[in-house]
């Protein structure tokens, strides 16, 4: 059994420049914030990785001596 639409309405709308700019600024602001959060989390991960590698090498060199 298939459900086929009997009537298809192609609806469009217009928005003013002021509202379009407000919407665009709100959306791009959140996207830029997500990009910033991504870079912060990536940087924290890299710093943690380097710190753990240094501590691992330091502990390993102490046990070898």
C-alpha positions in Angstrom: 0.0 0.0 0.0 1.3 3.4 -1.0 0.2 6.8 0.2 0.3 9.3 -2.7 -0.4 13.0 -2.2 -3.4 14.2 -4.1 -2.7 17.9 -3.9 0.7 19.5 -3.7 1.0 23.1 -2.7 4.3 25.0 -3.3 4.3 27.7 -0.6 6.7 30.6 -0.6 7.1 33.5 1.7 9.1 36.8 1.8 10.9 38.4 4.7 12.1 41.9 5.0 15.8 42.9 5.0 15.7 43.9 8.7 14.3 40.6 9.8 16.6 38.7 7.4 19.7 40.4 8.8 18.5 39.7 12.4 17.9 36.0 11.6 21.3 35.8 9.8 23.1 37.4 12.7 21.5 35.1 15.2 22.3 31.9 13.2 25.8 32.8 12.3 26.5 34.0 15.8 25.6 30.5 17.2 27.7 28.8 14.4 30.7 31.0 15.2 30.3 30.1 18.9 30.2 26.4 18.1 33.4 26.8 16.1 35.1 28.6 19.0 34.0 25.9 21.4 35.3 23.2 19.0 38.7 24.9 18.9 38.8 25.3 22.7 38.0 21.6 23.3 40.5 20.5 20.7 43.2 22.7 22.3 42.4 21.3 25.8 42.6 17.8 24.4 46.0 18.4 22.8 47.4 20.0 26.0 46.1 17.0 28.0 47.6 14.6 25.6 51.0 16.3 25.7 50.9 16.5 29.5 50.1 12.8 29.8 52.8 11.8 27.4 55.4 13.9 29.3 54.3 12.4 32.6 54.3 8.9 31.1 57.8 9.3 29.8 59.0 10.8 33.1 57.5 7.9 35.1 58.9 5.4 32.7 62.4 6.8 32.9 62.3 6.7 36.7 61.4 3.0 36.7 64.1 2.1 34.2 66.8 3.7 36.4 
